[in-house]
Amino acid sequence: MNATQRTDPINIVDLFAGCGGFTQGFHEFRPNGSGSPVFRTVAAVEHDIAAASTYALNFADEAGGVDHIHAKDIEDWEPDAHEIQAEVILGGPPCQGFSGLGKEDKSDPRNKLWQEYARVVNAIKPKIFVVENVDRFLLSPEFALLHEATEKPDGMLRDYMLVQHSVLNSADYGVPQARRRVIVVAVRRDLKNLAGLEYPAPSHAKNADDFIPGAGLDKWVSVGPAVFSHTPAETLTTELPEGTCEPLKITLPGAFLTTDLHFGRNPTDLSKKRYRAIPEGGNRHNLPPELSTERWLAHTSGSHDVMGRMYWDRPSVTIRTEFYKPEKGRYLHPREHRPITHYEAALIQGFPSTFKWSGSKIQIGRQIGNAVPVGLAKAVAGMVYRALRD
């Protein structure tokens, strides 16, 4: 260990925490030469009760109990700066209003939730805050306002300066998924020594051979060997196991381990024929007319991921909230004639097999798809650690 490294824990608060992908990545980070975690959760906010319950199952004990997990709207949370002291705040304010999927609505009230994030930052006064969002966030009016809030003398975040704001690809950090996410990093203005904070250097590249020999870059991780070679080819059930849990005093299905999530669906005979007709890397364009639809036949351009089959030897596409529906994207197993399962999607996102889940099949699917890839979060944790302790 470097002689200048400090090993005292770094307290974090996770806002819009979801099921805890960001937190999991920070907890998994280990400095060189250390076998112990350096980041410690002290509070979290998540309004979705199923996601908050999953978060509680995995992180409540460390956070000091379920009282430190606010399972309501962030607008209703008034953090006590004396009770909650944290050097880092993480969070991904909802992105539906400027997502490239579906209808983009600039007036969506969820776009304004970054202001609630800013309010909490001003109350707790961390040294660093990190905002995660979709890649289009950088082009949105909300990002412009966030930037302005740090630049104006009377801005809401005038005590902070943005030091990084760009798009990172999770595949560049060893995740078997090509998911592009904006990572915005700000530091407190009185901590001038942190102004030079830099993004973590990629550990992987799409074509590693194109880089200078000795650079230490590996090729992007392929989803087949990394995930599907470790999961059963067949699904033996369409249901979650029996059981209920109530970590936040609300009864929900659970608690389930990641390995419990290997359940399938009941596709129609037509769907089964479509699955078999699509080769690895193929999509709806590979279907013969009798297996296609009038709409698909009329649209020869557009998305090439609809009813798509993954490639075994490439990272997966972005795992979204309805990854179990092939009509929503490239979510057919590379070799088996079925959609990927919740178990496989969770592994692609980087969740460990021992992670605990609560909620219905749809609720857990939403938690998995909305999460920050754990491997990307772990790389961001290294960046934050080096700034604060190394």
C-alpha positions as CSV (number, residue, x, y, z in Angstrom):
1,M,0.0,0.0,0.0
2,N,1.2,3.5,-0.8
3,A,2.6,5.2,2.2
4,T,0.3,8.2,1.7
5,Q,-2.9,6.1,1.6
6,R,-5.4,6.5,4.4
7,T,-7.6,3.6,5.3
8,D,-10.3,5.4,7.4
9,P,-13.7,4.7,5.9
10,I,-15.4,7.1,3.5
11,N,-19.1,7.7,4.3
12,I,-21.5,7.8,1.3
13,V,-25.1,8.7,0.8
14,D,-27.0,7.2,-2.1
15,L,-29.9,9.3,-3.5
16,F,-32.4,7.8,-6.0
17,A,-30.7,4.6,-4.9
18,G,-32.8,2.0,-6.6
19,C,-31.9,-1.5,-5.6
20,G,-28.3,-0.4,-4.9
21,G,-26.1,-0.9,-8.0
22,F,-24.1,2.3,-7.3
23,T,-23.7,1.4,-3.7
24,Q,-22.7,-2.2,-4.5
25,G,-20.0,-1.0,-6.8
26,F,-18.6,1.3,-4.2
27,H,-18.7,-1.5,-1.6
28,E,-16.8,-3.8,-3.9
29,F,-14.0,-1.4,-4.5
30,R,-10.7,-2.3,-2.8
31,P,-7.5,-0.2,-2.8
32,N,-4.4,-2.0,-4.0
33,G,-3.1,-4.1,-1.1
34,S,-6.3,-3.9,0.9
35,G,-8.9,-6.7,1.4
36,S,-11.3,-4.5,3.3
37,P,-14.0,-2.1,1.9
38,V,-13.3,1.6,2.3
39,F,-16.7,3.0,1.5
40,R,-19.5,2.9,4.1
41,T,-23.2,3.7,3.5
42,V,-24.8,5.9,6.1
43,A,-28.1,6.8,4.4
44,A,-30.1,6.2,1.2
45,V,-33.3,7.6,-0.4
46,E,-35.5,5.6,-2.8
47,H,-39.2,6.2,-3.2
48,D,-40.1,2.8,-4.9
49,I,-40.9,0.5,-2.0
50,A,-39.8,-2.7,-3.7
51,A,-36.4,-1.2,-4.8
52,A,-35.9,0.4,-1.3
53,S,-36.7,-3.0,0.3
54,T,-34.1,-4.7,-1.9
55,Y,-31.6,-2.0,-0.9
56,A,-32.5,-2.5,2.8
57,L,-32.0,-6.3,2.5
58,N,-28.4,-5.8,1.3
59,F,-27.2,-2.5,3.0
60,A,-29.4,-1.6,6.0
61,D,-27.2,-3.3,8.6
62,E,-24.2,-1.3,7.5
63,A,-26.1,1.9,7.2
64,G,-27.1,1.6,10.9
65,G,-30.6,0.1,10.4
66,V,-33.6,0.7,8.2
67,D,-34.2,4.1,9.8
68,H,-31.4,5.3,7.6
69,I,-33.2,4.3,4.4
70,H,-35.8,6.8,3.5
71,A,-38.4,4.9,1.4
72,K,-40.4,7.9,0.3
73,D,-40.0,10.8,-2.1
74,I,-36.8,12.8,-1.8
75,E,-38.9,16.0,-1.4
76,D,-40.0,14.6,2.0
77,W,-36.4,14.0,3.3
78,E,-34.8,16.5,5.6
79,P,-31.3,15.1,6.4
80,D,-29.8,16.1,9.7
81,A,-26.3,17.3,8.9
82,H,-25.2,16.6,12.4
83,E,-26.5,13.0,12.3
84,I,-25.6,12.2,8.7
85,Q,-22.0,13.1,7.8
86,A,-20.7,12.0,4.4
87,E,-17.8,12.8,2.2
88,V,-19.6,11.6,-0.9
89,I,-23.1,11.7,-2.3
90,L,-24.1,9.5,-5.2
91,G,-27.3,9.5,-7.2
92,G,-29.0,9.1,-10.5
93,P,-32.1,11.5,-10.7
94,P,-34.8,10.0,-12.9
95,C,-34.1,10.3,-16.6
96,Q,-37.4,9.4,-18.3
97,G,-38.0,13.0,-19.5
98,F,-34.9,13.1,-21.7
99,S,-34.3,9.5,-22.4
100,G,-34.1,8.4,-26.1
101,L,-36.7,5.8,-25.4
102,G,-40.3,6.6,-26.1
103,K,-41.7,10.1,-25.8
104,E,-39.3,12.7,-24.7
105,D,-41.0,15.3,-22.5
106,K,-39.0,18.3,-21.4
107,S,-41.7,19.3,-19.1
108,D,-41.7,16.0,-17.2
109,P,-41.6,17.0,-13.5
110,R,-39.1,14.2,-12.8
111,N,-36.5,16.2,-14.8
112,K,-36.5,18.8,-11.9
113,L,-35.5,16.2,-9.3
114,W,-31.9,17.2,-9.7
115,Q,-32.8,20.3,-7.7
116,E,-33.8,18.0,-4.8
117,Y,-30.5,16.3,-5.2
118,A,-28.8,19.7,-4.9
119,R,-30.9,20.6,-1.8
120,V,-29.5,17.5,-0.1
121,V,-26.0,18.3,-1.2
122,N,-26.3,21.7,0.4
123,A,-27.6,20.2,3.6
124,I,-24.9,17.5,4.0
125,K,-22.0,19.4,2.3
126,P,-20.0,16.4,1.0
127,K,-16.6,16.9,-0.5
128,I,-17.7,15.2,-3.7
129,F,-21.0,14.5,-5.4
130,V,-21.5,12.2,-8.4
131,V,-24.5,12.3,-10.7
132,E,-25.2,9.4,-13.1
133,N,-27.7,9.6,-16.0
134,V,-28.5,8.7,-19.6
135,D,-26.1,9.9,-22.3
136,R,-28.6,12.5,-23.5
137,F,-28.5,14.2,-20.2
138,L,-25.6,16.3,-21.3
139,L,-27.7,17.9,-24.0
140,S,-30.7,18.5,-21.8
141,P,-31.8,21.9,-20.3
142,E,-31.6,20.3,-16.9
143,F,-27.8,19.7,-17.3
144,A,-27.4,23.3,-18.4
145,L,-29.2,24.4,-15.3
146,L,-27.1,22.1,-13.1
147,H,-23.9,23.5,-14.6
148,E,-25.2,27.1,-14.2
149,A,-26.0,26.4,-10.5
150,T,-22.3,25.7,-9.9
151,E,-21.1,28.7,-11.9
152,K,-23.3,31.6,-10.8
153,P,-22.3,33.5,-7.6
154,D,-25.9,33.0,-6.4
155,G,-26.4,29.6,-7.9
156,M,-28.0,26.8,-5.9
157,L,-24.7,24.8,-6.0
158,R,-22.3,27.8,-5.9
159,D,-20.1,26.0,-3.3
160,Y,-19.2,23.3,-5.8
161,M,-17.5,23.2,-9.2
162,L,-18.0,20.6,-11.9
163,V,-14.7,18.9,-12.7
164,Q,-15.9,16.1,-15.0
165,H,-19.0,15.6,-17.1
166,S,-18.8,13.1,-19.9
167,V,-20.1,9.8,-21.2
168,L,-18.5,6.5,-20.0
169,N,-19.1,3.1,-21.5
170,S,-19.4,0.3,-18.9
171,A,-17.7,-2.1,-21.4
172,D,-14.5,-0.1,-21.1
173,Y,-14.4,-1.1,-17.4
174,G,-14.8,-4.8,-17.8
175,V,-18.6,-5.0,-17.7
176,P,-20.1,-7.5,-20.3
177,Q,-22.5,-4.8,-21.4
178,A,-22.0,-1.8,-23.7
179,R,-24.0,0.7,-21.6
180,R,-23.2,4.4,-22.1
181,R,-23.9,6.5,-19.0
182,V,-23.1,10.1,-18.2
183,I,-21.0,10.6,-15.0
184,V,-21.0,14.1,-13.6
185,V,-18.5,14.8,-10.8
186,A,-18.3,18.0,-8.7
187,V,-16.1,18.9,-5.8
188,R,-16.4,21.5,-3.0
189,R,-14.7,24.8,-3.9
190,D,-12.8,25.0,-0.7
191,L,-11.0,21.7,-1.6
192,K,-8.7,23.0,-4.4
193,N,-6.6,19.9,-4.2
194,L,-9.5,17.9,-5.6
195,A,-9.9,20.0,-8.7
196,G,-7.6,17.8,-10.8
197,L,-9.8,14.7,-10.2
198,E,-9.8,12.6,-13.4
199,Y,-12.0,9.8,-14.7
200,P,-10.8,6.3,-14.2
201,A,-8.7,5.1,-17.0
202,P,-10.4,2.3,-19.1
203,S,-9.2,-1.2,-18.4
204,H,-10.8,-2.7,-21.6
205,A,-11.2,-1.6,-25.2
206,K,-13.4,-2.7,-28.1
207,N,-10.3,-3.7,-30.1
208,A,-7.5,-4.0,-27.6
209,D,-5.0,-4.7,-30.4
210,D,-5.5,-1.2,-31.8
211,F,-3.9,0.3,-28.7
212,I,-0.2,0.7,-27.9
213,P,1.3,-2.6,-26.7
214,G,1.9,-2.6,-23.0
215,A,-0.9,-0.2,-22.3
216,G,-2.5,-3.0,-20.2
217,L,-5.9,-2.9,-21.9
218,D,-7.9,-6.1,-22.3
219,K,-10.5,-6.7,-25.0
220,W,-14.1,-6.0,-24.1
221,V,-15.6,-8.8,-22.0
222,S,-17.9,-11.1,-24.0
223,V,-21.3,-11.8,-22.5
224,G,-21.3,-15.5,-23.5
225,P,-18.2,-16.7,-21.5
226,A,-18.8,-14.2,-18.7
227,V,-22.5,-14.9,-18.1
228,F,-24.2,-17.5,-20.2
229,S,-21.6,-20.2,-19.7
230,H,-22.4,-20.1,-16.0
231,T,-26.2,-20.2,-16.2
232,P,-28.5,-23.2,-16.9
233,A,-29.5,-23.5,-20.6
234,E,-33.1,-24.3,-19.6
235,T,-35.6,-22.7,-17.3
236,L,-37.6,-25.1,-15.2
237,T,-40.2,-22.7,-13.9
238,T,-42.0,-19.5,-14.8
239,E,-42.4,-18.3,-11.2
240,L,-40.4,-16.9,-8.4
241,P,-39.9,-19.1,-5.3
242,E,-42.4,-19.0,-2.5
243,G,-41.7,-16.5,0.3
244,T,-42.3,-13.1,1.7
245,C,-40.2,-10.5,3.5
246,E,-40.8,-7.1,5.0
247,P,-37.4,-5.3,5.6
248,L,-39.2,-1.9,5.6
249,K,-42.4,-3.2,7.3
250,I,-44.2,-3.6,3.9
251,T,-44.8,-7.2,2.9
252,L,-43.4,-8.2,-0.5
253,P,-42.3,-11.4,-2.3
254,G,-38.8,-12.4,-1.2
255,A,-36.1,-12.5,-0.2
256,F,-34.6,-14.1,-3.2
257,L,-31.0,-14.7,-4.1
258,T,-29.8,-13.7,-7.6
259,T,-29.6,-17.5,-8.4
260,D,-33.4,-17.7,-7.6
261,L,-34.2,-15.5,-10.6
262,H,-33.7,-18.1,-13.3
263,F,-37.3,-18.4,-14.4
264,G,-38.7,-18.2,-17.9
265,R,-42.0,-17.2,-19.7
266,N,-44.8,-19.0,-21.5
267,P,-44.2,-17.9,-25.1
268,T,-46.8,-18.7,-27.8
269,D,-46.1,-21.2,-30.6
270,L,-45.6,-18.2,-32.9
271,S,-43.0,-16.7,-30.6
272,K,-41.2,-20.0,-30.4
273,K,-41.0,-20.3,-34.2
274,R,-39.7,-16.7,-34.3
275,Y,-37.0,-17.5,-31.8
276,R,-35.8,-20.5,-33.7
277,A,-35.7,-18.5,-37.0
278,I,-33.4,-15.8,-35.7
279,P,-29.6,-16.6,-35.8
280,E,-27.0,-15.3,-33.3
281,G,-26.7,-11.5,-33.8
282,G,-29.9,-11.5,-35.9
283,N,-33.2,-9.7,-35.4
284,R,-36.7,-9.3,-36.9
285,H,-35.3,-8.7,-40.4
286,N,-34.3,-12.4,-40.4
287,L,-37.8,-13.6,-40.1
288,P,-39.6,-15.0,-43.1
289,P,-42.8,-13.1,-44.1
290,E,-45.1,-15.7,-42.5
291,L,-43.4,-15.2,-39.1
292,S,-43.2,-11.4,-39.3
293,T,-45.9,-8.7,-38.9
294,E,-47.3,-6.2,-41.3
295,R,-45.7,-3.4,-39.3
296,W,-42.2,-5.0,-39.3
297,L,-42.4,-5.8,-43.0
298,A,-43.4,-2.2,-43.7
299,H,-40.4,-0.8,-41.7
300,T,-37.2,-2.1,-43.3
301,S,-35.1,0.5,-41.4
302,G,-35.3,1.6,-37.8
303,S,-34.2,-0.4,-34.8
304,H,-32.1,-3.5,-35.5
305,D,-32.5,-4.7,-31.9
306,V,-36.2,-5.5,-32.0
307,M,-36.6,-9.3,-31.6
308,G,-32.8,-9.5,-31.6
309,R,-30.5,-12.3,-30.5
310,M,-27.4,-11.4,-28.5
311,Y,-23.9,-12.2,-29.8
312,W,-22.0,-14.7,-27.7
313,D,-18.6,-13.1,-28.3
314,R,-19.6,-9.4,-27.6
315,P,-20.9,-7.5,-24.6
316,S,-24.6,-7.3,-24.4
317,V,-26.7,-4.3,-25.3
318,T,-28.0,-2.1,-22.6
319,I,-30.1,-4.0,-20.1
320,R,-33.4,-2.1,-19.7
321,T,-36.4,-2.7,-17.5
322,E,-38.2,-5.1,-19.8
323,F,-35.2,-7.1,-20.9
324,Y,-37.4,-10.3,-20.7
325,K,-39.4,-9.2,-23.7
326,P,-37.6,-9.8,-27.0
327,E,-39.9,-7.4,-28.8
328,K,-38.3,-4.6,-26.7
329,G,-34.8,-5.2,-27.8
330,R,-31.9,-7.6,-28.4
331,Y,-32.8,-9.8,-25.5
332,L,-32.8,-13.3,-26.9
333,H,-30.2,-15.7,-25.4
334,P,-27.2,-16.0,-27.9
335,R,-27.8,-19.8,-28.3
336,E,-30.9,-20.9,-26.5
337,H,-34.3,-20.3,-28.0
338,R,-35.7,-18.0,-25.2
339,P,-35.3,-14.5,-23.8
340,I,-32.7,-13.9,-21.1
341,T,-33.8,-14.5,-17.6
342,H,-33.7,-12.1,-14.6
343,Y,-30.8,-14.1,-13.2
344,E,-28.8,-13.6,-16.4
345,A,-29.7,-9.9,-16.6
346,A,-28.6,-9.4,-13.0
347,L,-25.3,-11.0,-13.7
348,I,-24.8,-8.9,-16.8
349,Q,-25.4,-5.8,-14.6
350,G,-22.7,-7.2,-12.2
351,F,-24.8,-8.2,-9.2
352,P,-23.3,-11.0,-7.2
353,S,-25.1,-14.4,-6.9
354,T,-25.6,-13.7,-3.2
355,F,-27.4,-10.4,-3.7
356,K,-30.9,-10.4,-2.2
357,W,-34.0,-9.2,-4.0
358,S,-37.6,-8.4,-3.1
359,G,-40.7,-7.7,-5.2
360,S,-42.7,-9.2,-8.0
361,K,-41.1,-10.3,-11.3
362,I,-41.9,-7.0,-12.9
363,Q,-40.6,-5.0,-9.9
364,I,-37.3,-6.9,-9.8
365,G,-37.0,-6.5,-13.6
366,R,-37.4,-2.8,-13.2
367,Q,-34.7,-2.8,-10.4
368,I,-32.2,-4.7,-12.5
369,G,-32.8,-2.5,-15.6
370,N,-32.6,0.8,-13.7
371,A,-29.4,0.0,-11.8
372,V,-25.9,1.4,-12.4
373,P,-23.7,-1.5,-13.7
374,V,-21.8,-2.6,-10.7
375,G,-18.5,-2.7,-12.5
376,L,-18.8,0.9,-13.7
377,A,-19.7,2.0,-10.2
378,K,-16.7,0.3,-8.9
379,A,-14.5,2.1,-11.4
380,V,-16.0,5.5,-10.3
381,A,-15.4,4.5,-6.7
382,G,-11.7,4.1,-7.5
383,M,-11.7,7.6,-8.9
384,V,-13.3,9.0,-5.8
385,Y,-11.0,7.0,-3.5
386,R,-7.9,8.3,-5.2
387,A,-9.0,11.8,-4.9
388,L,-9.9,11.6,-1.2
389,R,-7.4,9.2,0.2
390,D,-4.4,8.5,-2.1
